Amino acid sequence: MTQNEASNEARQDLILRLRRIEGQARGVQRMLEEGRDCADIVSQLASMRAAIYSAGVFLLKHHAKECAAKEHADGADRPIEELIDLMLRVS
């Protein structure tokens, strides 16, 4: 698999993850409109938060493998610093 194919596959994976999160958000809106139990809504929000975190970690892994590693191999220190900053934002 070429780097471009891997990038396209990762992009599609992330798009699917975000669509699921979007669906979860619509589901929470429906739950609120229907007056569902607060505990159920909080549970769904926690699931959304976990899905968003997971999407962020997935993107960071891809970035580290595909982007930062290549630039670091070229001798640049900035991509590693940028990667560390991104990792701190996700955590």
PATORTOR-221758 format. One record per atom (N, C-alpha, C, O, CB): residue number from 0; atom name; x, y, z. Coordinates in nm, 3 decimals. Glycine has a CB too. Layout:
  num  atome     east    north       up
  NUM     CA        X        Y        Z
...
***
This chain:
  num  atome     east    north       up
    0      N    0.085   -0.117    0.000
    0     CA    0.000    0.000    0.000
    0      C    0.090    0.124    0.000
    0      O    0.182    0.134    0.080
    0     CB   -0.097    0.000    0.123
    1      N    0.062    0.215   -0.089
    1     CA    0.140    0.338   -0.096
    1      C    0.099    0.434    0.015
    1      O   -0.005    0.416    0.078
    1     CB    0.125    0.405   -0.233
    2      N    0.183    0.535    0.037
    2     CA    0.152    0.634    0.140
    2      C    0.022    0.708    0.106
    2      O   -0.058    0.737    0.195
    2     CB    0.268    0.734    0.155
    3      N    0.003    0.737   -0.021
    3     CA   -0.119    0.807   -0.064
    3      C   -0.243    0.721   -0.038
    3      O   -0.346    0.772    0.006
    3     CB   -0.110    0.844   -0.212
    4      N   -0.233    0.591   -0.067
    4     CA   -0.346    0.501   -0.041
    4      C   -0.376    0.493    0.108
    4      O   -0.492    0.493    0.149
    4     CB   -0.317    0.360   -0.096
    5      N   -0.269    0.487    0.189
    5     CA   -0.288    0.484    0.334
    5      C   -0.353    0.613    0.383
    5      O   -0.439    0.610    0.470
    5     CB   -0.153    0.462    0.406
    6      N   -0.312    0.725    0.326
    6     CA   -0.371    0.853    0.364
    6      C   -0.519    0.859    0.328
    6      O   -0.601    0.905    0.407
    6     CB   -0.297    0.969    0.298
    7      N   -0.553    0.812    0.209
    7     CA   -0.694    0.809    0.168
    7      C   -0.776    0.717    0.257
    7      O   -0.888    0.749    0.293
    7     CB   -0.706    0.766    0.022
    8      N   -0.720    0.601    0.291
    8     CA   -0.790    0.507    0.379
    8      C   -0.811    0.568    0.517
    8      O   -0.919    0.554    0.575
    8     CB   -0.710    0.374    0.390
    9      N   -0.709    0.634    0.570
    9     CA   -0.721    0.698    0.701
    9      C   -0.825    0.810    0.696
    9      O   -0.904    0.825    0.789
    9     CB   -0.585    0.754    0.746
   10      N   -0.825    0.886    0.589
   10     CA   -0.922    0.995    0.574
   10      C   -1.064    0.940    0.574
   10      O   -1.152    0.993    0.642
   10     CB   -0.896    1.075    0.443
   11      N   -1.087    0.833    0.498
   11     CA   -1.220    0.772    0.492
   11      C   -1.261    0.716    0.628
   11      O   -1.376    0.729    0.668
   11     CB   -1.223    0.660    0.386
   12      N   -1.167    0.654    0.698
   12     CA   -1.196    0.601    0.832
   12      C   -1.238    0.714    0.925
   12      O   -1.336    0.701    0.999
   12     CB   -1.072    0.528    0.890
   13      N   -1.165    0.825    0.921
   13     CA   -1.197    0.938    1.008
   13      C   -1.333    0.998    0.971
   13      O   -1.410    1.036    1.059
   13     CB   -1.087    1.045    0.999
   14      N   -1.363    1.007    0.843
   14     CA   -1.494    1.059    0.800
   14      C   -1.606    0.971    0.854
   14      O   -1.708    1.023    0.902
   14     CB   -1.501    1.066    0.645
   15      N   -1.589    0.839    0.848
   15     CA   -1.691    0.749    0.901
   15      C   -1.707    0.767    1.051
   15      O   -1.819    0.768    1.102
   15     CB   -1.655    0.603    0.871
   16      N   -1.596    0.782    1.122
   16     CA   -1.604    0.805    1.267
   16      C   -1.682    0.933    1.297
   16      O   -1.767    0.935    1.385
   16     CB   -1.462    0.814    1.327
   17      N   -1.653    1.039    1.223
   17     CA   -1.720    1.167    1.246
   17      C   -1.868    1.160    1.211
   17      O   -1.950    1.225    1.276
   17     CB   -1.653    1.278    1.166
   18      N   -1.903    1.084    1.111
   18     CA   -2.046    1.066    1.077
   18      C   -2.119    0.993    1.189
   18      O   -2.233    1.027    1.221
   18     CB   -2.061    0.987    0.943
   19      N   -2.052    0.893    1.250
   19     CA   -2.114    0.824    1.363
   19      C   -2.134    0.920    1.480
   19      O   -2.238    0.918    1.546
   19     CB   -2.028    0.704    1.408
   20      N   -2.034    1.003    1.505
   20     CA   -2.045    1.101    1.613
   20      C   -2.158    1.199    1.584
   20      O   -2.234    1.236    1.674
   20     CB   -1.912    1.178    1.633
   21      N   -2.170    1.241    1.460
   21     CA   -2.279    1.329    1.419
   21      C   -2.414    1.263    1.445
   21      O   -2.507    1.327    1.494
   21     CB   -2.265    1.366    1.269
   22      N   -2.424    1.135    1.414
   22     CA   -2.547    1.060    1.441
   22      C   -2.576    1.052    1.590
   22      O   -2.692    1.062    1.632
   22     CB   -2.538    0.920    1.383
   23      N   -2.471    1.033    1.669
   23     CA   -2.490    1.031    1.814
   23      C   -2.542    1.166    1.863
   23      O   -2.630    1.170    1.950
   23     CB   -2.358    0.995    1.886
   24      N   -2.489    1.274    1.809
   24     CA   -2.533    1.408    1.851
   24      C   -2.680    1.429    1.817
   24      O   -2.756    1.483    1.897
   24     CB   -2.448    1.518    1.783
   25      N   -2.721    1.385    1.698
   25     CA   -2.863    1.396    1.662
   25      C   -2.948    1.311    1.756
   25      O   -3.058    1.350    1.794
   25     CB   -2.886    1.351    1.515
   26      N   -2.896    1.194    1.794
   26     CA   -2.968    1.108    1.887
   26      C   -2.987    1.174    2.023
   26      O   -3.093    1.163    2.083
   26     CB   -2.896    0.977    1.904
   27      N   -2.884    1.244    2.070
   27     CA   -2.895    1.315    2.198
   27      C   -2.997    1.427    2.187
   27      O   -3.075    1.450    2.280
   27     CB   -2.757    1.371    2.242
   28      N   -2.997    1.497    2.075
   28     CA   -3.097    1.603    2.056
   28      C   -3.238    1.545    2.062
   28      O   -3.327    1.603    2.125
   28     CB   -3.074    1.674    1.920
   29      N   -3.258    1.431    1.996
   29     CA   -3.389    1.365    1.999
   29      C   -3.426    1.326    2.141
   29      O   -3.541    1.342    2.184
   29     CB   -3.390    1.241    1.908
   30      N   -3.328    1.273    2.214
   30     CA   -3.354    1.232    2.352
   30      C   -3.400    1.351    2.436
   30      O   -3.492    1.339    2.517
   30     CB   -3.228    1.169    2.415
   31      N   -3.337    1.466    2.415
   31     CA   -3.376    1.586    2.488
   31      C   -3.516    1.630    2.450
   31      O   -3.597    1.665    2.536
   31     CB   -3.276    1.700    2.463
   32      N   -3.545    1.628    2.321
   32     CA   -3.678    1.668    2.274
   32      C   -3.786    1.577    2.329
   32      O   -3.898    1.621    2.357
   32     CB   -3.683    1.667    2.121
   33      N   -3.754    1.449    2.345
   33     CA   -3.850    1.351    2.396
   33      C   -3.858    1.350    2.548
   33      O   -3.941    1.281    2.606
   33     CB   -3.814    1.212    2.346
   34      N   -3.771    1.429    2.613
   34     CA   -3.772    1.435    2.758
   34      C   -3.718    1.309    2.824
   34      O   -3.763    1.271    2.933
   34     CB   -3.910    1.461    2.805
   35      N   -3.623    1.243    2.760
   35     CA   -3.567    1.120    2.814
   35      C   -3.493    1.145    2.944
   35      O   -3.458    1.258    2.978
   35     CB   -3.474    1.055    2.713
   36      N   -3.469    1.037    3.015
   36     CA   -3.402    1.040    3.145
   36      C   -3.262    1.100    3.133
   36      O   -3.187    1.071    3.040
   36     CB   -3.394    0.899    3.204
   37      N   -3.228    1.184    3.230
   37     CA   -3.099    1.253    3.232
   37      C   -2.982    1.154    3.230
   37      O   -2.882    1.178    3.163
   37     CB   -3.090    1.343    3.355
   38      N   -2.994    1.045    3.304
   38     CA   -2.886    0.946    3.310
   38      C   -2.858    0.886    3.172
   38      O   -2.743    0.861    3.137
   38     CB   -2.922    0.835    3.410
   39      N   -2.964    0.863    3.095
   39     CA   -2.947    0.809    2.959
   39      C   -2.876    0.909    2.869
   39      O   -2.792    0.873    2.787
   39     CB   -3.084    0.771    2.899
   40      N   -2.912    1.036    2.884
   40     CA   -2.851    1.141    2.802
   40      C   -2.704    1.157    2.838
   40      O   -2.618    1.167    2.750
   40     CB   -2.926    1.275    2.821
   41      N   -2.675    1.158    2.966
   41     CA   -2.535    1.169    3.009
   41      C   -2.454    1.051    2.958
   41      O   -2.339    1.067    2.918
   41     CB   -2.526    1.177    3.163
   42      N   -2.512    0.935    2.959
   42     CA   -2.444    0.816    2.909
   42      C   -2.410    0.832    2.760
   42      O   -2.300    0.796    2.717
   42     CB   -2.531    0.691    2.931
   43      N   -2.504    0.885    2.682
   43     CA   -2.479    0.907    2.540
   43      C   -2.373    1.015    2.518
   43      O   -2.291    1.003    2.427
   43     CB   -2.609    0.946    2.470
   44      N   -2.376    1.119    2.600
   44     CA   -2.274    1.223    2.590
   44      C   -2.135    1.167    2.621
   44      O   -2.036    1.204    2.557
   44     CB   -2.306    1.339    2.684
   45      N   -2.129    1.078    2.719
   45     CA   -2.001    1.015    2.753
   45      C   -1.952    0.929    2.637
   45      O   -1.832    0.924    2.608
   45     CB   -2.014    0.930    2.881
   46      N   -2.044    0.862    2.570
   46     CA   -2.008    0.782    2.453
   46      C   -1.956    0.871    2.341
   46      O   -1.859    0.836    2.273
   46     CB   -2.128    0.700    2.403
   47      N   -2.019    0.985    2.322
   47     CA   -1.972    1.080    2.220
   47      C   -1.833    1.131    2.254
   47      O   -1.747    1.139    2.166
   47     CB   -2.070    1.198    2.207
   48      N   -1.811    1.165    2.378
   48     CA   -1.680    1.215    2.419
   48      C   -1.573    1.110    2.393
   48      O   -1.464    1.143    2.344
   48     CB   -1.680    1.254    2.567
   49      N   -1.602    0.985    2.425
   49     CA   -1.506    0.877    2.401
   49      C   -1.480    0.859    2.252
   49      O   -1.367    0.834    2.211
   49     CB   -1.557    0.745    2.462
   50      N   -1.585    0.872    2.170
   50     CA   -1.569    0.859    2.025
   50      C   -1.486    0.974    1.968
   50      O   -1.405    0.952    1.878
   50     CB   -1.706    0.854    1.957
   51      N   -1.506    1.094    2.019
   51     CA   -1.428    1.209    1.973
   51      C   -1.281    1.192    2.014
   51      O   -1.191    1.218    1.934
   51     CB   -1.486    1.342    2.032
   52      N   -1.258    1.148    2.136
   52     CA   -1.121    1.123    2.181
   52      C   -1.054    1.018    2.094
   52      O   -0.939    1.033    2.053
   52     CB   -1.120    1.078    2.329
   53      N   -1.126    0.911    2.066
   53     CA   -1.073    0.803    1.983
   53      C   -1.039    0.853    1.843
   53      O   -0.937    0.814    1.786
   53     CB   -1.173    0.688    1.975
   54      N   -1.124    0.938    1.786
   54     CA   -1.097    0.995    1.653
   54      C   -0.972    1.082    1.658
   54      O   -0.891    1.078    1.565
   54     CB   -1.218    1.078    1.604
   55      N   -0.956    1.158    1.764
   55     CA   -0.835    1.240    1.778
   55      C   -0.709    1.157    1.788
   55      O   -0.608    1.190    1.726
   55     CB   -0.848    1.328    1.901
   56      N   -0.714    1.050    1.866
   56     CA   -0.599    0.961    1.879
   56      C   -0.569    0.895    1.745
   56      O   -0.452    0.884    1.706
   56     CB   -0.626    0.853    1.987
   57      N   -0.672    0.852    1.674
   57     CA   -0.653    0.791    1.542
   57      C   -0.581    0.888    1.449
   57      O   -0.486    0.850    1.380
   57     CB   -0.789    0.749    1.482
   58      N   -0.626    1.012    1.446
   58     CA   -0.565    1.112    1.359
   58      C   -0.420    1.139    1.400
   58      O   -0.334    1.153    1.313
   58     CB   -0.645    1.242    1.363
   59      N   -0.394    1.147    1.530
   59     CA   -0.257    1.168    1.576
   59      C   -0.165    1.053    1.535
   59      O   -0.051    1.076    1.492
   59     CB   -0.254    1.184    1.727
   60      N   -0.214    0.930    1.547
   60     CA   -0.133    0.815    1.505
   60      C   -0.100    0.824    1.358
   60      O    0.014    0.801    1.317
   60     CB   -0.207    0.684    1.535
   61      N   -0.200    0.856    1.279
   61     CA   -0.178    0.869    1.134
   61      C   -0.078    0.981    1.106
   61      O    0.014    0.964    1.026
   61     CB   -0.311    0.896    1.060
   62      N   -0.096    1.092    1.171
   62     CA   -0.006    1.206    1.152
   62      C    0.137    1.167    1.189
   62      O    0.231    1.200    1.117
   62     CB   -0.052    1.326    1.235
   63      N    0.152    1.098    1.300
   63     CA    0.287    1.059    1.344
   63      C    0.351    0.964    1.245
   63      O    0.470    0.978    1.213
   63     CB    0.281    0.993    1.482
   64      N    0.275    0.869    1.196
   64     CA    0.331    0.769    1.103
   64      C    0.358    0.828    0.966
   64      O    0.464    0.803    0.909
   64     CB    0.236    0.652    1.090
   65      N    0.265    0.903    0.914
   65     CA    0.273    0.946    0.775
   65      C    0.339    1.081    0.755
   65      O    0.413    1.101    0.658
   65     CB    0.136    0.950    0.718
   66      N    0.314    1.174    0.844
   66     CA    0.361    1.310    0.821
   66      C    0.486    1.344    0.900
   66      O    0.589    1.378    0.843
   66     CB    0.252    1.409    0.854
   67      N    0.476    1.335    1.031
   67     CA    0.587    1.377    1.116
   67      C    0.709    1.288    1.096
   67      O    0.822    1.338    1.097
   67     CB    0.545    1.375    1.262
   68      N    0.690    1.160    1.080
   68     CA    0.804    1.070    1.063
   68      C    0.883    1.105    0.937
   68      O    1.006    1.103    0.939
   68     CB    0.757    0.924    1.057
   69      N    0.814    1.136    0.830
   69     CA    0.880    1.172    0.704
   69      C    0.959    1.302    0.722
   69      O    1.075    1.310    0.681
   69     CB    0.777    1.187    0.590
   70      N    0.897    1.401    0.781
   70     CA    0.964    1.529    0.799
   70      C    1.082    1.517    0.895
   70      O    1.185    1.582    0.876
   70     CB    0.865    1.633    0.849
   71      N    1.067    1.435    0.999
   71     CA    1.177    1.415    1.094
   71      C    1.294    1.345    1.026
   71      O    1.410    1.375    1.054
   71     CB    1.129    1.333    1.217
   72      N    1.264    1.253    0.937
   72     CA    1.370    1.183    0.863
   72      C    1.449    1.282    0.778
   72      O    1.567    1.259    0.748
   72     CB    1.310    1.072    0.773
   73      N    1.385    1.390    0.739
   73     CA    1.453    1.494    0.661
   73      C    1.535    1.587    0.750
   73      O    1.598    1.680    0.701
   73     CB    1.350    1.574    0.582
   74      N    1.534    1.561    0.881
   74     CA    1.616    1.639    0.974
   74      C    1.546    1.754    1.043
   74      O    1.612    1.832    1.112
   74     CB    1.732    1.691    0.904
   75      N    1.418    1.768    1.027
   75     CA    1.346    1.879    1.089
   75      C    1.301    1.841    1.229
   75      O    1.248    1.732    1.250
   75     CB    1.224    1.920    1.002
   76      N    1.322    1.931    1.326
   76     CA    1.278    1.907    1.464
   76      C    1.136    1.959    1.488
   76      O    1.069    1.911    1.579
   76     CB    1.374    1.973    1.562
   77      N    1.092    2.053    1.410
   77     CA    0.961    2.114    1.430
   77      C    0.847    2.013    1.428
   77      O    0.758    2.025    1.511
   77     CB    0.938    2.217    1.325
   78      N    0.844    1.914    1.338
   78     CA    0.732    1.819    1.339
   78      C    0.718    1.744    1.470
   78      O    0.606    1.715    1.513
   78     CB    0.748    1.720    1.226
   79      N    0.829    1.711    1.535
   79     CA    0.820    1.640    1.663
   79      C    0.761    1.731    1.769
   79      O    0.675    1.689    1.847
   79     CB    0.960    1.589    1.708
   80      N    0.805    1.855    1.772
   80     CA    0.748    1.951    1.868
   80      C    0.599    1.971    1.843
   80      O    0.519    1.976    1.936
   80     CB    0.823    2.086    1.861
   81      N    0.563    1.982    1.716
   81     CA    0.423    1.999    1.679
   81      C    0.341    1.876    1.722
   81      O    0.230    1.891    1.774
   81     CB    0.409    2.021    1.527
   82      N    0.396    1.758    1.701
   82     CA    0.327    1.635    1.739
   82      C    0.305    1.630    1.890
   82      O    0.198    1.591    1.935
   82     CB    0.407    1.512    1.692
   83      N    0.404    1.668    1.966
   83     CA    0.391    1.669    2.112
   83      C    0.282    1.767    2.153
   83      O    0.200    1.736    2.240
   83     CB    0.525    1.707    2.179
   84      N    0.281    1.885    2.092
   84     CA    0.175    1.983    2.124
   84      C    0.037    1.928    2.092
   84      O   -0.057    1.945    2.170
   84     CB    0.198    2.112    2.046
   85      N    0.024    1.862    1.978
   85     CA   -0.105    1.802    1.940
   85      C   -0.147    1.694    2.038
   85      O   -0.264    1.685    2.076
   85     CB   -0.098    1.744    1.799
   86      N   -0.052    1.612    2.080
   86     CA   -0.082    1.504    2.175
   86      C   -0.132    1.562    2.307
   86      O   -0.224    1.508    2.368
   86     CB    0.044    1.416    2.200
   87      N   -0.073    1.671    2.350
   87     CA   -0.115    1.735    2.476
   87      C   -0.256    1.794    2.465
   87      O   -0.330    1.796    2.564
   87     CB   -0.016    1.844    2.515
   88      N   -0.293    1.840    2.347
   88     CA   -0.428    1.895    2.328
   88      C   -0.534    1.786    2.335
   88      O   -0.644    1.810    2.385
   88     CB   -0.437    1.967    2.194
   89      N   -0.502    1.668    2.285
   89     CA   -0.599    1.558    2.282
   89      C   -0.619    1.498    2.421
   89      O   -0.729    1.453    2.454
   89     CB   -0.555    1.450    2.184
   90      N   -0.515    1.496    2.501
   90     CA   -0.525    1.428    2.631
   90      C   -0.599    1.507    2.736
   90      O   -0.614    1.460    2.849
   90     CB   -0.391    1.396    2.683
***
